Amino acid sequence: MTNGAALQASEPRLRTRDWITLGLLVFGPFVLGIGWLVGVWLLWTSNRWTTVWKIAGTVAWPVGWTAAACCEFFQPPVWVSLLVGAVIAIAVYVALIKEARV
């Protein structure tokens, strides 16, 4: 039995273009850096995120890997430095997925 309410299909939180944007932000630095620049451009031209999240997405990779480089002053194993950088960057990208506007 239906209550007369029509089911409406809602727009997905992230479109294909948004997933490409996030993919380029994550993996773009490993493609001669140009992929990251394209990802940043796609991020800033999207209407899915606020300016604050766009800034966070832009600086996530550089800040994460700067933190990894700074870890080298404490002489941890290399994998620890890389893990620090990856965790910072990935945490921001996961937050971007969760905070995307519909």
trRosetta pair geometry for C-beta under 8 A, 3 or more apart (Angstrom, degrees):
i j d omega theta_ij theta_ji phi_ij phi_ji
2 5 7.2 -142 176 42 95 63
10 102 6.8 -20 169 -170 114 136
11 15 7.9 -30 174 -68 102 97
11 102 6.0 138 75 -178 97 86
12 15 6.4 133 75 -80 106 53
13 97 7.9 77 120 -179 128 65
13 100 5.1 109 165 86 94 118
13 102 5.6 -62 -108 -91 62 80
14 18 4.1 -130 -159 90 86 135
14 19 5.8 102 145 -53 122 80
14 22 7.8 -16 -154 -9 144 133
14 48 7.0 62 -110 -149 66 155
14 97 6.6 -38 -50 -140 144 75
14 100 5.4 54 -74 94 85 174
15 18 5.0 103 51 4 65 102
15 19 7.5 -127 101 -2 38 86
15 48 7.8 -148 15 -68 93 136
16 19 5.7 -55 -152 36 35 110
16 20 6.4 37 150 -19 67 104
17 20 5.6 -53 -150 36 33 113
17 21 6.4 41 149 -25 64 103
17 42 6.8 -155 172 -166 91 119
17 46 7.2 171 121 -102 113 108
18 21 5.3 -46 -149 30 35 118
18 22 6.6 31 154 -14 64 102
18 46 6.4 98 -98 -137 85 147
18 48 5.5 37 -104 -6 130 168
18 100 6.5 63 -168 -131 151 146
19 22 5.8 -53 -148 39 34 108
19 23 6.2 37 152 -21 65 107
20 23 5.6 -55 -146 38 31 114
20 24 6.3 29 156 -17 65 106
20 42 6.8 -99 101 -178 95 168
21 24 6.1 -61 -151 37 26 106
21 25 6.5 25 152 -19 63 107
21 39 5.6 119 -163 -151 54 73
21 42 4.0 -148 -104 113 98 123
21 43 5.3 136 -174 -68 124 68
21 46 6.3 -27 -71 -44 167 142
22 25 5.6 -53 -146 35 34 113
22 26 6.4 26 157 -14 66 107
22 39 7.6 117 -81 -153 7 116
22 93 5.8 113 -156 -161 101 107
22 96 6.4 173 -103 97 110 132
22 97 6.8 42 -106 -70 157 92
23 26 5.9 -61 -148 41 30 105
23 27 5.9 -21 173 25 69 111
23 28 7.8 108 123 -39 57 87
23 39 7.5 -146 79 -105 50 121
24 27 6.8 -70 -120 60 25 76
24 28 4.1 49 -180 -57 66 122
24 35 4.9 -144 -150 169 87 85
24 36 6.5 170 156 -96 81 30
24 38 5.4 -89 -173 87 152 93
24 39 3.0 -172 106 -72 104 106
24 42 6.7 92 49 29 141 135
25 28 6.2 -1 -79 15 13 121
25 36 6.5 74 -127 -136 39 71
25 39 4.0 -175 -58 156 62 142
25 40 7.1 110 -99 -61 90 60
25 43 6.7 64 -68 -54 127 131
25 57 6.0 -56 -133 -179 157 97
25 60 7.1 49 168 60 119 123
25 61 6.6 -156 178 -36 76 122
25 93 6.3 169 100 -102 124 114
26 61 7.9 -177 -111 -83 30 114
26 89 7.2 131 -120 145 70 118
26 90 7.5 55 -121 -97 112 71
26 93 5.9 37 -72 -101 104 165
27 30 5.6 -57 -173 38 64 112
27 31 6.8 52 136 -16 82 107
27 35 6.5 -46 104 127 71 147
28 31 5.6 -68 -151 39 43 105
28 33 7.2 48 144 -159 84 24
28 34 7.3 -118 -173 88 96 40
28 35 2.8 -153 -137 112 77 89
28 36 3.5 159 109 -57 118 52
28 37 7.2 -163 162 16 135 48
28 38 6.5 -161 -129 49 137 88
28 39 4.7 -134 -24 -9 154 128
29 33 5.8 12 -138 -104 54 58
29 35 7.1 -99 -21 70 24 99
29 36 4.6 42 -64 -50 66 135
29 61 5.7 175 -43 -176 138 144
30 35 7.5 -27 56 48 57 137
31 34 6.3 -79 113 56 90 80
31 35 3.7 63 60 -16 123 130
31 36 7.8 163 52 -18 86 73
32 35 7.3 106 55 -5 68 87
33 36 5.6 -52 -162 33 52 113
33 37 6.5 51 145 -20 75 103
34 37 5.5 -53 -152 36 40 114
34 38 6.4 40 151 -18 69 103
35 38 5.7 -53 -150 37 33 111
35 39 6.3 38 149 -21 65 106
36 39 5.4 -53 -148 36 34 116
36 40 6.4 36 152 -21 66 101
36 61 6.3 -98 -140 59 133 168
37 40 5.7 -48 -147 33 33 112
37 41 6.5 35 151 -19 63 103
38 41 5.6 -52 -150 36 34 113
38 42 6.3 34 152 -17 66 105
39 42 5.7 -54 -146 38 31 110
39 43 6.2 37 152 -24 64 105
40 43 5.5 -51 -148 33 32 117
40 44 6.4 22 158 -12 65 107
40 57 7.6 165 -115 119 66 95
40 58 5.3 71 -133 -118 107 86
41 44 6.1 -61 -147 41 29 103
41 45 6.2 13 159 -7 65 113
42 45 6.1 -66 -141 45 28 101
42 46 6.3 41 156 -39 64 106
43 46 5.9 -54 -154 16 27 117
43 49 6.9 -20 -170 41 83 140
43 54 5.6 147 146 -137 102 82
43 57 5.0 -159 -153 108 150 140
43 58 6.7 -172 91 -66 147 79
44 54 5.6 94 -97 -165 64 131
44 58 7.6 40 -57 -71 104 121
46 49 6.2 51 95 18 113 90
46 54 8.0 175 57 -97 95 109
47 101 7.2 -74 135 68 71 127
48 100 4.5 -15 170 -155 112 93
48 101 5.3 -172 -159 44 46 79
49 53 3.9 -117 -172 89 113 124
49 54 5.3 143 106 -56 120 77
49 57 7.0 29 146 -11 172 138
49 96 6.4 -26 -97 -148 138 89
49 99 6.7 65 -123 109 88 101
49 100 6.3 -55 -70 -112 79 61
49 101 6.9 -174 -74 0 27 94
50 53 5.1 92 54 12 73 99
50 54 7.1 -131 100 -6 38 90
50 99 7.8 -71 16 152 97 119
50 101 7.6 102 -42 -38 75 120
51 54 5.4 -54 -146 36 34 115
51 55 6.4 37 154 -20 67 101
52 55 5.9 -53 -154 33 30 110
52 56 6.5 30 149 -17 64 106
53 56 5.3 -49 -144 38 38 115
53 57 6.1 39 155 -19 67 105
53 95 7.5 -150 -131 124 102 99
53 96 5.9 132 -179 -113 112 77
53 99 5.5 -164 -100 104 146 136
54 57 5.8 -53 -145 38 30 111
54 58 6.3 33 154 -23 63 107
55 58 5.7 -56 -149 34 30 113
55 59 6.4 4 163 1 66 111
56 59 6.5 -71 -143 48 25 92
56 60 6.2 48 157 -55 64 98
56 92 5.3 -161 158 -154 100 116
56 95 7.1 -55 133 90 147 129
56 96 7.3 -171 96 -70 111 96
57 60 5.8 -30 -142 -4 29 120
57 92 6.4 171 -94 148 48 113
57 93 7.2 87 -123 -95 85 63
57 96 5.3 69 -84 -89 114 140
59 62 5.7 -68 -155 53 58 103
59 63 5.0 50 152 -21 91 115
60 63 6.2 -65 -140 43 19 105
60 64 5.9 20 163 -21 61 114
60 88 6.9 180 -165 133 74 82
60 89 4.8 108 151 -132 97 64
60 92 3.6 -147 -111 71 130 152
60 93 6.5 147 141 -44 166 78
61 64 5.8 -56 -141 36 25 112
61 65 6.4 8 168 -4 62 110
61 89 5.2 53 -94 -121 52 126
62 65 6.4 -67 -145 45 26 98
62 66 6.0 30 157 -23 65 111
63 66 5.6 -55 -142 37 29 113
63 67 6.4 34 156 -21 63 104
63 88 6.3 -119 109 145 92 137
63 89 7.8 157 70 -77 79 75
64 67 5.8 -57 -155 33 28 111
64 68 6.6 29 148 -19 63 104
64 84 7.6 173 -169 126 73 65
64 85 4.3 97 150 -165 85 63
64 86 6.8 108 171 -58 131 14
64 87 7.6 175 -143 63 112 48
64 88 3.7 -179 -109 81 88 111
64 89 3.7 -63 -23 -44 167 90
64 92 7.7 -127 -51 10 119 123
65 68 5.1 -41 -146 32 43 118
65 69 6.5 47 152 -20 66 98
65 85 4.5 53 -93 -146 49 132
65 89 7.5 25 -34 -48 78 128
66 69 5.6 -50 -149 35 34 111
66 70 6.4 36 150 -20 65 104
67 70 5.6 -52 -146 36 33 112
67 71 6.7 46 150 -31 62 97
67 84 5.5 -126 124 139 106 113
67 85 5.9 167 71 -89 89 66
67 88 5.7 96 40 -19 148 159
68 71 5.6 -44 -157 19 34 118
68 72 7.8 47 145 -29 56 91
68 81 4.5 94 -169 167 80 80
68 82 6.0 54 -146 -93 135 30
68 84 5.1 163 -92 76 70 98
68 85 3.1 -28 -42 -45 128 116
68 86 7.9 64 -74 -14 133 62
69 72 5.8 -37 -172 8 43 117
69 81 7.4 80 -72 -173 22 122
69 85 8.0 64 -18 -75 64 126
70 73 6.0 -29 -177 6 54 113
71 74 5.9 -60 -170 38 54 106
71 76 5.7 -45 164 29 108 118
71 80 6.6 -150 163 115 143 93
71 81 4.1 -178 81 -111 129 84
71 84 5.3 140 -49 30 147 155
72 75 7.0 42 -174 -80 47 40
72 76 7.9 -101 -98 36 35 74
72 81 5.8 33 -61 -106 75 148
76 80 3.9 -72 137 73 131 141
76 81 6.0 158 72 -45 105 81
77 80 5.0 100 62 -2 76 102
77 81 7.7 -147 98 -2 44 85
78 81 5.7 -56 -156 35 40 111
78 82 6.3 34 152 -14 71 107
79 82 5.7 -55 -145 42 35 110
79 83 6.0 41 154 -26 66 106
80 83 5.6 -52 -146 35 30 115
80 84 6.6 36 153 -24 63 101
81 84 5.8 -50 -153 28 31 112
81 85 6.8 26 153 -12 62 105
82 85 5.9 -57 -152 39 35 110
82 86 6.1 31 154 -17 68 111
83 86 5.7 -58 -143 41 30 109
83 87 6.0 31 160 -23 67 108
84 87 6.1 -56 -145 34 25 109
84 88 6.6 23 158 -17 61 107
85 88 6.1 -59 -152 34 28 108
85 89 6.4 17 159 -9 65 111
86 89 6.0 -62 -146 43 30 105
86 90 5.8 22 162 -14 69 115
87 90 6.0 -58 -136 43 25 106
87 91 6.1 31 161 -26 62 108
88 91 6.0 -57 -150 31 24 112
88 92 6.9 19 155 -14 60 105
89 92 6.1 -60 -158 35 32 107
89 93 6.5 24 152 -14 67 109
90 93 5.6 -56 -146 40 36 110
90 94 6.2 38 155 -21 69 104
91 94 5.9 -53 -147 35 29 110
91 95 6.5 31 152 -18 62 106
92 95 5.5 -55 -151 37 33 114
92 96 6.5 40 148 -25 65 101
93 96 5.3 -44 -149 28 37 116
93 97 6.8 41 151 -20 63 98
94 97 5.7 -49 -155 31 37 113
94 98 6.5 29 150 -12 66 107
95 98 5.7 -58 -146 42 35 108
95 99 5.8 16 161 -7 71 117
96 99 6.1 -66 -133 48 25 99
96 100 6.7 52 160 -56 61 87
97 100 6.3 -31 -159 -14 27 114
